[in-house]
Amino acid sequence: MKIQLVPFLAFCLLGFSCSEKTDSSSNSNEWELVIEDSIQVDYLGTVHGAEFNDGKGIIFNFKENKFIQFDERGKILHEQAYPFDGPDKVFYPMQLKTTTEGKLYGASFVGWLYEFNSDLTFKREIKLPFLTEAKDGGGTRRVLDQWKDQLILYYPGRDGANPYDPFFFRDHFLLEKVDPKTGSAKPMIRIPSTSRYASDKYFERPFLSFGILGDTLYLTLDNEPLIHLYDLADSASFLKTIPFNPSRFEDNGEHSEAYQYISGTTMLDGDIRQFFPTNQGIVVIFEEGIKEDIFVQNDLKDPKNFPLYPTLQNQILKIVQVDGTLSNEIIIPRSIDRILAIESLDEPFYALRDDDFIGEEQEYLTFYKLRLRQK
């Protein structure tokens, strides 16, 4: 096991500040992203699911169907693989949630819901009252969270609802509230009229993600630069929509007919990749998208050219206040990949380093220790 401090010079070459810790007590809306340190985890594999909670990170490798848990020094605490078939199979629990009581839940991308022991061994499957109709679930997006003693998840299929129908988001409840003790579920959350997906027009199929803080649920559709707020203490009633007004966010607009797929064919839509509600503000991470002329010139429809995507658009971090106040846009270097969690703007957080983009082959995973700092 190695623990690596990223050299001071590397921080400065990346364009980040390298000074002492500050907190978010000032009134400035200008922020910067600082790399404070890094850790190495003695494991070589692709990260498909991840979270960080209470000083411990958990990653999931889809190919190996395996969990790795590690601490803030990079030490592996537990490692657990599951069979792909047979009576003890666990089916790809990419979505992870550690509750405030310390219980670990995982959901597969096609709906199976599990509880695991603290050492990552299997505890039980939670049987839900109907089968999901989703074939791709939420992917790596956040579609599993906790409210009080209930689990909230994206699990379409109630009454046979088809999540690929062009008006699914208009005509159906979007989430299920699940009692983990019994597996019983109740539908909740409708798309508000502030979303274009509440209309009878056709648009690119979006991907949903959400997060919960206190009694408020924050929901986004990935190709629409809006955050919708709901009050869970008041029957999940809609509160408001906050636009985060990105300076650039490509959008292929209204379609002439159902089941058109333009993004990824002739251009690339802007895309909300992650977001994290905190008591100090909502952190939104998005990619700008790629215009049609650049997309066509570089033949980006061809899978062999997919690695060019990161070089032709920025990934941006922006902090959004509930009153609509917006921070500056922070360009996240492409050496920084998936962020595991942001629990507070006053505390550091971890993100996977993208060794493929850097062009380094390593026998371990590197995680940057990052911090947001007000200028």
N, C-alpha and C positions, 0 to 999 in steps of 0.2 A: 504494500500500500504506500503510495506516495502522496504527499500533500504539497502543492505547488503554489507559491506566491507569484502571481503574474508580475513581471518586472515593472518598476516605476516608469521606465522609458516607454514600455508598450502602452501604458495608459495614455501617456501624452501623445504618442503617435496616433492613437485612435481619436484624439481630439477631446478627451474627457479631462475634467478637472481632477486634481489629486490632492485636495486639501482636507482639513479636518471635518468631522461630522457636524452637521447642523440639523435643526429640526424645522418643522413646517409652521412655526409660530408667526412668521412675518406675513405681511399682506401682499407680497409680490405674487403675480401670476406667471412669472418667468421661472422656468425650472430647467435643470440639466440632469443628465444621467451620468452617474459616477461609478466606475469599477473600483471596488475597494480591495478585492482579493480574489482568489479562486481556489477551488478544491478539486482534487482528482479522486474519482471513484474507480476502484480496481475492477472494472467490468467493461467488456467490449461488446456492445450490442446497440441496436437502434431503439430510440425512445419513442413510443407511440402514445403512451398515457403517462401523466405525471401530476403530482401535487406535492405541496410542502406545508407541513402543519406542526406547530409546537416543536420546532427544532429538528424535525426529521423529514427527509424527502423519500418519496416512493415513486419509482418509475416502472412502467410496464413495457415489455418487449413482446410485440405481436407474434413474431416468427417463432419465438421460443415459448410463448404463452407463460411468461415468467414475471414475477415481481422481484424488485431489488429495493430494500430499504437501507438508507444511509443517514449518518448524522452530519452536523455542520463542519466536521473535520474531514469528511469523506469516508469515514470508516463504515464498511458494510455491516449492518446490524442483523439483517435477515435476508435470505434469498430463497425463493420458493417457485418451483415450476409446477404446472398442472397438466394432466393428461388431456389430449385433444378429443379422445373418445372413450367409450366404456362407462361403467356405472359411476365412476368418480370424476368424470370430466368436468372441467370448468371452461366455459366457452368465452375466451377473449375478453376479460373484464378491463377494458381500456379506460372506462370512466371511473374515477376514484373519488371517494369522499370520506374523510375522517370527521366524525361528528364531534360536537362539543363534549360528549361523554367518552370520547376516545374509541368509539366503534368504527370499524373500517368496512365500508360498503363498496362494491364494484358492480358496474353494469356493462354488459357487452354491447357492441355496436348494433346488435339486432335484438336487444331487449332483455336477455336473462339478467336477473338481479341476485346478487350474492352478498353474504356477510362473511368476513374473514376474522380469524383470531389475531391477537396482537403480534404473533410471530409470523403472520401472513399465511398460515395454514388455513385450509377450508373449514368453515364452520357450518354453513347451511345455504341452501337456495331458498329464496323468497318467491313463492308461487303467486303470480299475478292472475287476475280474473279473466284475462283475454290475451290473445297473442298479438304482438305488434305487427303492423304491416310495413314497418320501415326495414329496408334492406341495407341502409347505410347509417342508420341512427344519427348521432351527431358527430361521428368521426372523432376527431381529437378536440372538438369544441366542448364547452362546458354545458352539460345537459343533465347533471345530477347534483342536487344540493339538499340541504336540510332546513326545515323550519320547525322549531320546537321538537316534538318527538316524531315528526312526520318526515318522510322523504318526498321530495318533489323531483319529477323527472319527465323528460320528453319521451313519450311512449305512445306514438300514434297507432290507432287501430280500433279504438272503441267504436262499437256499432259498425265495424267494417270500414271505417273511414280510411280513404286512400291518401297517404301523405304526398303522393305524386300527382294528384289531381290539381289542375291549375288554380282551383279556388279552395283548396284545402285550408289555407290560412284564413280565408274569409269566413268559411262556413262551419268550422269545427273548433272545439276546445283544443288548446295547444299542449297542455301539460296535464299530468296526473299527480294527485296527492295520495301517497301510499302509506298505509300503516305498516311498518316493517314487522310488527308482531303477528299480524294476520294476513297480510298481502292484499287486503281490501284496498280499493282505489276509487277516488272521486275525481271527475274531470274539473279543470279549472283554467282560467286565463283565456280571454278572447283577444284577438288582434284589435287594437283601437282604430277609430276612424282616421286618426292622424297618419296611419300607414297606408301607402298606396295599395298594399295587399288586402285592404278592406273593400276595394272597389271591384267592379266587374270587368276590369281591364286585364290584359295578359302581360306578365313580366317574367323575367328569368326566375327559375325556382330558387328560393333562398335557403340558407341553412340557419337554424335557430340556435341561440345560446342564451343562457341566463345565469344570474347569480343572486344570492339572497343576503341581505344585511339587516339584522333586526327583523322588523315586520314588513320590510319593503323588498319586493322582488323586482329586479332590473332585467329587462329582456331586450335582445337585439335580433334583427335579421341581418345576415352578414353583408348584404349588398345594398343596404339602406342606412345612411349615416344618422340614425336616430336611436335613442335609448328610451324605452317605455317603462314607466314605473307603476307598480300595483301595490295596494295595501292588503297584505295577507290577513291582518287583524280585522278587516272589514270585508269579509267574503271575497277577497282578492279583487276588490274593485279597482278600476283604472284611476290613476292619480293624474299623470301628466306625461307628455313626451318632451324629451330634451334633444334638440338637434346639436350635434357637435361640430358642424360647419367645417369640414376639412377643406383646406385650400385646394386640394386636388383629390378627386374620388371618381374614377371613371364609371360610367353607367350607360348601358346600351339601351335603356329606356323602354317604352311601351312596345310590345310585340303585336304583330298583325294577326297572329293566330296562336292557338294553344300548342304547347310542347315544342316551341322554338328554343334552340340553345345557341345563343350568340357568343356569350362569354366563353373564352377558351377555343373558339372557332375562328373568329375574325378579329377579336379584341379580347381584353381581359378586364372584367369589372373590378372596381375597388372592393376591398374585402376586410371586414372586421375579423381579425384573427383571434383576439383574446380581449377580455375586459374584466376588471376587478373592482367591485364596489368597496370603498373603505369609508371610514367615518370622516376623513378629510377630503374626499372627492372620489370620483369614478375614473379609474385609469382605463383608457381605451387604446388598444394597439391595432393598427390597421395597415393594409397595403394599398397603395394608390391606384393600382391597375395600370394597364398598358393600352395606349391609343391604337386605333386600327392601323394607321400607316406604319407605325413601328412594329406592330405585331406581324403584319403581312411581310414587311421587308426582311424580317428575321425568321420567317417561316416558323412561327412559334406554335403552330398547330401540330407540328411534327414532334413526337415525344423525345426524339434525340436532342431537340433544342430546348426542352423544358429547363435545363440548368441555366439558361440565359435569363429566365424570369427575374431572379433577384437583382441582376445587373441593370435592368431596365425600369425598375420602379423602386421607390423607397418604402421602408417600413417605418411607421410613424407612431410615436406615443404622445397622447394628449390627455390632460386632466380636466375633467368636466365637473363643475359644481352643480348641485341640485337646483340652484337658482339660475342656471344657465351660463354662469361665468366660465370662460374657457381659458386654459393656459396657452402658452406657445406650443408649437409643434416641434417635437424632438425627434430627429432622425436617429433610428436605432441602427448601429452598424450591423452589417450582415454576418459578422463573426458571432453575433448574439442570436441564438435560435429561440426555442420555446422557453417562456418564463413559467416557472413552476407555480408560483402564487405571489400575490402582493396583498398582505394583510393590513398594512398601515403605511402611510406616506412617511412616517417617522422612523420606520424600521428597514433594515436591509432585506433583500430578497435574492433569490437564486434563479439563474437562467442557464440553460445548456449552451455550451459553445458549439458552433457549427464547424467542425473540423473539415468537413467536405468542402465548404466554401473557402476556408483558409488554405486548404490543400495540404493538410498534414494528416498522416496516418499514425494513429496512436493505438496503444493496447489498453486504453482506459478512457473513461468519460471525464471531461472537464466541465465544471460548472462555475460560472462567474458569480461572485457575490457583488450585487449591485445596490445602489441607493439613488433615490430621487432627492434632489436638493434644490431649494429655492435660492434664486440669485438675489 
